[in-house]
Amino acid sequence: MHIDLTGKSILLGVTGSISAYKACDLVRLFVKAGADVHVVMTPSAERFISALTFEALTRNPVLTEDSESWSSTLNHIDIGKLCDVFVIAPTTANTLNKLSQGIADNILTQTVLAFKGEVLIAPAANTQMLANHHTDESLKKLQSTNYTLIQPQEKLLACGDTGNGALAEPSEIFFAVARALLKESFWEGRPAIVTGGGSREKIDEVRYVSNFSSGKMAKALCLSLYLRGAKVHYITSMGVEGLPLAITSDNFEDANALLSLTQKALVLAKKDTNFEPYLFMVAAVADFTPESPEEGKVKKSSLGNEWNITLTQTPDILSSLDKTSIKTIAFKAEMDSKKGLENATHLLRQKNVDAVCYNLLKDAKSFGGDENEITFITHDTHIALGRWNKLTLSFKIINEAEKICTKAIKKR
């Protein structure tokens, strides 16, 4: 899924850590997303990687102690004015402790002190250096003063120790920075639950009844909600590969498990009294399930030429959920071009939901693609969102979903 950062400008600070080379991969991700990237380096960082490398990757001059100029914008005051967000990756323990005390004794810390926008820090240091009480207190202080912490990893470190302190993966840093650039006040901190993928109704231990749902639309919705600032919980049968680690998740197999997990997630979401939660029911739930799943694997030789399986209806999840104090967006896939829209509209009243995302499919090949076409249906309107890649379409969906809440507030 391609995140578009066109028109955004990012200031990347690089300090003297062995993981400084990973900042090159981070720059590539930013540039690929369309962002304009500027780099500032400490003298220690230049011992690990040259400024020329970053100039080649960004096509912008790099701010160092030696390159600072007051005849241009390449100085610790003006470079920050060009940028929307400042991320320091890697951030050494030395730099963390300096930042917490407001010390500005090199070109990078001077630039931070002069920067007015949001600053993100991605620590990279030996486990004991991070755990030291001075560094620990510095991290707490920085977070309390609106620095955003990108958590380090626990793994084998360059020094040979195993523990917490490795730089977060470039993709995780990229996600965090993209979120800082794209977040919106309405969604920031708001609980959002997304269900996705097809249910798998067990026949025996190796066979099940399911459908062709790929879970791609749900994943795209999770990512768009995260980028807007929501607190996203994903309930899925398809895994979470490619999504930010900050998105919490549960895995379901069958309809009963999906119902139980969604109920629990809603109870937790409603405890946040600052926001009205949103539920996006994207999962494709099987309508029927085997009445008596078999233990173990049924042998073909024991069945003969036919296998008659009695199916019973699965629980009606949308009807079963307590939807008070939440906004619910249902998804409806149809193959009937004549009655599909009517069926989707009927779902609004039948399931007591706030909106329905209607998707007209041609055939089984329509599943699993990278694009989709949605009509967003509310009690007042039908809005054709058009055909787009699923991430772009997800942003359009949540823009319309936001309007449901704002319209409700105006009516009060």
C-alpha positions in Angstrom: 0.0 0.0 0.0 1.5 3.3 -1.1 1.3 6.1 1.4 1.4 9.5 -0.4 3.5 12.2 1.3 3.6 14.5 -1.7 3.9 18.1 -0.5 5.2 17.1 2.9 8.7 18.1 4.1 10.7 16.0 6.6 13.8 17.0 8.6 15.8 13.9 9.5 18.4 14.1 12.3 21.2 11.5 12.4 23.4 10.9 15.4 26.5 8.9 16.1 25.2 5.3 16.3 26.3 2.2 14.4 22.7 2.0 13.1 23.2 5.4 11.3 23.4 3.4 8.0 19.7 2.5 8.4 18.8 6.1 8.0 19.6 5.7 4.3 16.7 3.1 4.0 14.5 5.5 5.9 15.3 8.3 3.5 14.5 6.1 0.5 11.0 5.3 2.0 10.3 9.0 2.5 11.5 9.9 -1.0 9.5 7.1 -2.5 6.4 8.4 -0.8 6.9 11.8 -2.4 8.3 13.8 0.6 11.0 16.4 0.4 13.7 15.3 2.9 16.4 17.4 4.6 19.1 16.0 6.8 21.1 17.3 9.7 24.0 15.3 11.1 26.0 15.4 14.3 29.8 15.3 14.0 29.7 11.8 15.5 27.3 10.6 12.8 29.7 11.7 10.1 32.1 9.1 11.5 29.7 6.3 10.5 28.3 7.7 7.2 29.1 10.7 4.9 26.9 13.7 4.3 27.4 13.0 0.6 25.4 9.8 0.8 22.4 11.7 2.1 22.8 14.5 -0.5 22.7 11.8 -3.2 19.6 10.3 -1.8 17.6 13.5 -1.0 19.0 15.8 -3.6 19.2 18.4 -0.9 22.3 19.8 0.9 23.0 18.3 4.3 23.4 20.5 7.4 26.6 19.7 9.3 28.9 21.7 11.6 31.1 22.5 8.5 28.3 23.1 5.9 26.2 25.6 8.0 25.7 28.8 6.1 24.0 32.1 6.9 23.8 33.2 3.3 21.2 30.5 2.6 18.6 28.4 4.5 21.2 25.8 5.4 21.5 26.7 9.1 20.0 25.5 12.3 17.4 28.2 12.4 16.0 28.3 8.8 16.2 24.6 7.9 13.5 23.8 10.4 11.2 26.4 8.9 11.2 24.4 5.7 10.0 21.2 7.3 6.7 19.9 8.7 8.1 17.4 11.1 11.5 16.5 12.7 12.5 12.9 13.3 15.9 11.9 14.9 16.8 8.3 13.8 18.9 7.0 15.3 18.9 8.9 18.6 21.8 8.0 20.9 21.6 8.0 24.7 23.9 11.0 24.6 21.5 13.0 22.5 18.5 11.9 24.5 20.0 13.2 27.7 21.0 16.4 26.0 17.6 17.0 24.6 15.9 16.5 27.9 18.0 19.2 29.4 17.8 21.6 26.5 21.5 21.4 25.8 22.4 22.7 22.4 26.1 22.1 21.9 26.1 20.7 18.4 24.4 21.4 15.1 21.6 18.9 15.6 20.7 19.8 19.2 20.7 23.5 18.2 18.3 22.7 15.3 16.0 20.8 17.7 15.9 23.7 20.1 14.9 26.1 17.3 12.3 23.7 15.8 8.6 24.6 16.4 6.9 21.5 15.1 6.6 17.9 16.3 9.8 16.0 17.1 10.0 12.2 16.9 12.9 10.3 18.5 14.0 6.7 17.6 16.5 5.6 20.2 19.4 3.3 19.4 21.8 2.4 22.2 23.2 -0.4 24.3 20.6 -1.9 26.6 22.3 -0.7 29.8 22.8 2.8 28.4 19.0 3.1 27.8 18.1 1.5 31.1 20.4 3.8 33.0 18.3 6.0 35.4 19.6 9.2 33.7 18.5 8.1 30.3 15.3 6.6 31.6 14.3 9.9 33.3 15.3 11.7 30.1 12.9 9.6 28.0 10.1 10.1 30.5 10.7 13.9 30.5 10.8 14.1 26.7 7.5 12.2 26.3 5.9 14.4 28.8 7.0 17.5 26.8 5.4 16.2 23.6 8.3 14.4 22.0 7.0 11.2 20.3 8.9 8.1 21.1 9.4 5.4 18.5 10.2 2.3 20.6 13.5 0.5 20.0 13.6 -3.2 19.3 14.8 -6.1 21.5 17.4 -8.1 19.6 21.1 -8.9 19.3 22.9 -5.6 19.3 26.0 -4.6 17.4 28.0 -4.6 20.7 27.1 -8.3 21.1 24.6 -7.9 23.9 21.0 -9.1 23.5 18.3 -6.8 24.8 16.3 -3.6 24.2 18.1 -0.9 22.3 18.1 -1.7 18.6 16.8 1.0 16.2 13.2 0.4 15.2 12.8 -1.0 11.7 12.8 1.8 9.0 9.3 0.8 8.0 8.1 1.4 11.6 9.8 4.8 11.8 8.3 5.7 8.4 4.8 4.8 9.6 5.2 6.9 12.8 6.4 9.9 10.8 3.6 9.5 8.2 1.1 9.4 11.0 2.6 12.7 12.5 2.1 14.3 9.0 -1.3 13.0 8.2 -3.1 12.8 11.6 -6.3 14.8 12.1 -7.8 16.1 15.3 -11.1 14.2 14.9 -9.4 10.8 14.7 -6.4 11.4 17.0 -6.7 9.0 20.0 -10.2 7.8 18.9 -10.8 4.0 19.3 -11.5 2.3 16.0 -12.2 -1.4 15.6 -11.9 -3.0 12.2 -12.8 -6.6 11.4 -11.4 -8.2 8.3 -10.9 -11.5 6.4 -13.3 -14.4 5.9 -14.5 -16.7 8.7 -13.4 -20.3 8.6 -16.1 -22.7 9.8 -14.5 -26.0 10.7 -15.7 -29.2 9.0 -12.9 -31.3 10.6 -9.4 -30.5 11.8 -8.1 -29.8 8.3 -11.1 -28.7 6.3 -13.4 -25.6 6.6 -16.2 -23.6 4.9 -15.0 -20.1 4.0 -15.1 -17.5 1.2 -12.7 -15.6 -1.1 -12.2 -12.5 1.1 -8.5 -11.4 1.1 -8.7 -9.0 4.0 -7.0 -6.3 1.9 -9.8 -3.7 2.3 -9.8 -4.1 6.1 -6.0 -3.8 6.2 -6.1 -0.6 4.1 -8.8 0.8 6.5 -6.6 -0.1 9.5 -3.7 1.8 8.0 -5.7 4.8 7.0 -7.2 5.1 10.5 -3.8 4.7 12.1 -2.3 7.4 9.8 -5.2 9.8 10.8 -4.3 9.2 14.4 -6.8 6.6 15.6 -6.2 4.0 18.2 -6.8 1.0 16.0 -7.6 -2.6 17.0 -7.8 -5.1 14.1 -9.7 -8.4 14.4 -8.7 -10.6 11.5 -8.4 -14.0 10.1 -5.7 -13.0 7.6 -2.8 -11.8 9.7 -1.3 -8.3 10.2 1.7 -8.4 7.9 2.6 -4.9 6.5 0.8 -3.0 9.2 2.4 -0.8 11.9 3.2 -2.6 15.2 1.2 0.1 17.0 -2.0 -1.5 15.7 -3.2 -4.0 18.2 -4.9 -7.2 16.9 -6.7 -10.4 17.6 -7.1 -13.4 15.4 -10.4 -15.2 14.8 -11.3 -18.4 12.9 -15.0 -18.7 13.0 -18.1 -16.5 13.4 -18.5 -17.3 17.1 -14.9 -16.2 17.8 -15.4 -13.0 15.7 -18.5 -12.1 17.7 -16.8 -12.7 21.1 -13.7 -10.8 20.2 -15.7 -7.9 18.8 -17.9 -7.7 21.9 -14.8 -7.6 24.1 -13.1 -4.9 21.9 -16.2 -2.7 22.1 -16.4 -3.0 25.9 -12.8 -1.8 26.1 -13.3 0.9 23.5 -16.3 2.3 25.4 -14.2 2.8 28.5 -12.5 5.7 26.7 -15.1 8.4 27.6 -13.3 11.1 25.6 -14.3 9.7 22.2 -17.2 7.8 20.6 -15.6 4.7 19.1 -16.1 3.5 15.5 -16.6 0.0 14.4 -15.9 -1.0 10.8 -17.3 -4.4 10.1 -15.4 -5.5 7.0 -15.1 -9.2 7.7 -16.8 -11.6 5.4 -18.7 -13.9 7.7 -19.9 -17.3 6.5 -23.7 -17.5 6.7 -23.6 -21.2 7.6 -21.4 -23.5 9.7 -21.2 -27.3 10.0 -23.5 -28.4 12.7 -21.2 -31.1 14.1 -17.5 -30.6 13.2 -15.6 -33.8 13.1 -12.7 -34.6 15.4 -9.4 -35.2 13.6 -9.2 -35.7 9.9 -12.1 -37.5 8.2 -10.7 -40.2 5.9 -11.9 -40.2 2.3 -12.1 -44.0 2.4 -14.6 -43.9 5.2 -17.0 -41.6 3.4 -17.8 -43.4 0.2 -18.8 -41.3 -2.9 -20.7 -38.7 -0.9 -20.3 -36.6 2.2 -23.5 -35.0 3.5 -22.8 -32.2 5.9 -25.6 -30.5 7.8 -25.1 -26.7 8.0 -26.7 -24.3 10.5 -26.8 -20.5 10.5 -23.9 -18.6 12.0 -24.7 -15.9 14.6 -25.9 -12.6 13.1 -23.0 -10.5 14.4 -24.2 -7.1 13.5 -27.6 -7.7 15.1 -26.0 -9.2 18.2 -23.6 -6.4 19.1 -24.5 -3.6 21.5 -24.1 -0.6 19.2 -25.0 2.1 21.7 -22.5 4.9 22.0 -20.6 3.8 18.9 -20.7 4.6 15.2 -21.0 1.4 13.1 -20.0 1.1 9.4 -21.1 -2.1 7.8 -19.7 -3.5 4.5 -21.9 -5.2 2.0 -20.7 -7.1 -1.1 -23.3 -8.0 -3.7 -23.3 -9.6 -7.2 -26.9 -8.6 -8.1 -26.6 -5.4 -10.1 -30.4 -4.9 -10.0 -31.1 -5.4 -6.3 -27.6 -5.0 -4.8 -28.0 -1.3 -3.9 -31.5 -1.9 -2.5 -30.2 -4.8 -0.3 -27.3 -2.7 1.0 -29.7 0.2 1.8 -32.1 -2.2 3.6 -29.1 -3.3 5.8 -29.1 0.2 7.4 -32.4 -0.4 9.1 -32.2 -4.1 9.4 -29.0 -4.1 11.3 -29.3 -0.7 12.9 -26.0 0.7 11.6 -25.0 4.2 10.8 -23.6 3.6 7.2 -23.0 0.8 4.7 -20.2 0.6 2.3 -21.7 -1.1 -0.8 -19.4 -3.0 -3.2 -20.9 -4.5 -6.4 -18.8 -7.5 -7.5 -18.7 -9.1 -10.9 -17.5 -12.6 -10.0 -15.1 -14.5 -7.7 -12.2 -12.8 -9.5 -13.2 -9.5 -8.0 -11.8 -10.6 -4.6 -8.2 -9.9 -3.7 -7.5 -7.0 -6.1 -5.7 -3.9 -5.2 -8.6 -1.6 -6.2 -12.2 -1.4 -5.1 -15.3 0.7 -5.8 -17.6 1.7 -3.0 -20.9 3.5 -2.6 -21.2 5.0 0.9 -24.8 4.8 2.1 -26.3 6.6 5.1 -29.9 7.2 6.1 -29.7 10.5 4.2 -27.5 10.0 1.2 -25.9 7.7 -1.3 -22.3 8.8 -2.2 -20.4 7.2 -5.0 -16.8 7.2 -3.8 -15.5 5.9 -7.2 -12.9 3.3 -8.0 -9.5 3.7 -6.3 -6.6 1.7 -4.8 -7.8 0.5 -1.5 -5.8 2.8 0.7 -7.0 5.9 -1.2 -10.5 4.6 -1.0 -10.1 3.9 2.8 -9.3 7.6 3.3 -12.5 8.5 1.4 -14.5 6.1 3.5 -13.2 7.5 6.9 -13.8 11.0 5.6 -17.5 10.2 5.1 -17.6 8.2 8.4 -16.4 11.3 10.2 -19.3 13.3 8.8 -21.8 11.0 10.5 -20.5 12.1 13.9 -20.3 15.8 13.0 -23.8 15.8 11.6 -25.1 14.1 14.8 -23.4 16.8 16.9 -25.1 19.6 14.8 -28.5 18.0 15.3 -28.2 18.1 19.1 
